[in-house]
Amino acid sequence: MVDSEVLTDFKGIKLMSGIQSLLEEHALQITKLKANLGETYLQLIDETPEEFDDIFLLRFILSNLNDISICESNIRATIKWRLDNADILKSVRKTGKPPSDEIIGPYAVMDVHKSLKDGSPLFIIRSGLANISELFLKVTNEQLHDWLLFQRERVFSIWYLFCKIEYKLDFSSDLESRRMHKIIKVVTINDFSFAKFGTVISDRRFLATLGNVSKLSEIYYPQLLGQSIFLNIRM
């Protein structure tokens, strides 16, 4: 297992970004987005400030190079997706398990493993131990797609639990993020030990599904990934 001390000591890796300075720097873009999104978004802010606030908007701005039109389009898509899947998202946050986890989990071999000292969730993927061929005998592409996508919600929310335990805080997500002056991102460890050609590395069905999920994740979960680290890659 990778020692969290090593990860936090890596030079050049910025796991967290200051919130207040970023909000001030992008205040004009945030104001424009609010105006463009109109009353519907303002109502969401009033009803669920823990999800839809200035930090929610900031994530989209940082991921789209201040292109307001792309930000607006992605935000509208994300709001619709989160409202349409509100029950599933709530279940993932409560149970820590995405849909079909009892079937897919044993074959995919990837999971959240605690957090670094700064609260960054650590997500470990054991690519060499995955049995993707057998997995596709058990589930459909749609089930795997949803499992991979809703894993993002689990990772996205897990640092809130870390802060609650570590700092004895009771809070809503982005409001406490503002108080802590941080945007915390996930660190992904992909271990290719025991990997063989024809497994997860080259299975076209899995790679196609993963590619589609990655594209949606860029829309629905901007600024989620902080660092990817690959171990034991066969040359």
C-alpha positions, 0 to 999 in steps of 0.5 A: 500500500502507498504511504500517504506521507509519500504522496503529501510530500511529492514536490509539484503536486498541488492537492488543494487550491485556495478558495477565497482568492479564486472566488475573488479572481473569478467573481465577474464570471460567476456573476455572469453565469448567475445572470445567464442561468436566471431564476431557475438557478437562483431558486436552486441556490435558495433551496439547496445551498450546500450543492448549488452555490458560488463554489459549484460555479467556480469548479466549472469556470476553472475547468473550462478556461472561463468560456462562459457558454461552455460553463453554462451548458455544462452547469445546466446539464449537471443540474438536470442530471443531479435532479433526475438522479437525486435518489441514487445520488443520495443513496450513494452518499449514504451507503458509500456504494454505487448501483450494482456494487455487489455484482461489479465490485468483486470483478472490477477491483477498485475502491476508495481507500481512506484519505490523505492528511489534507482530506484528498480521497485516495482511489485505488485501482488494481487493474492487474487483478480485474476480471473484466471478461467474467464481469461482462457475463454478469452485467450489461454495459449500462450497469457498468456505466452507471457503476463507474459514473456514480463512483464519482459521487462517492469520491466527490463526497467522501472528503466531507466525512473526513473533515467531519471526523478529523475536525469534528465539524457538522456541515454542508459540502461547499459551505464548509469548503469555503470555511476551510478555504480549500478545493480538495481533489481526489488522488488516483492510484492505478496499480498494474501489478499482475496485469496481462494483455487482454484484461482491463488494459485492452478490453475494448468494451470496458475501455469504451464504457470508461471513455464515455464515463470519463467524458460525462465526469468532466461535465458533472464533476469538474475539478474532481481529479487532482493527480493520477499515479501509475504503478508497476506498468509493464514496458 
